[in-house]
C-alpha cells in the first residue's frame, strides 16, 4: 500500500472504513459539481406554501 494512503488512513478504524468515507466524500463532491452546472431553479410561485 502507498505510504501516503497508509498515513491518510491511519486515523480510520480500518482501511475499508477509510475507503468508504473517501468514496462517500467523492460522491458528494461529484453531486455538488453536477448541481452547480445546472441552471438556476425557478422556485417562485407554485408549491405547497399557503
HELIX and SHEET records of a PDB file:
HELIX    1   1 UNK A    3  UNK A    8  1                                   6    
HELIX    2   2 UNK A   15  UNK A   37  1                                  23    
END                                                                             
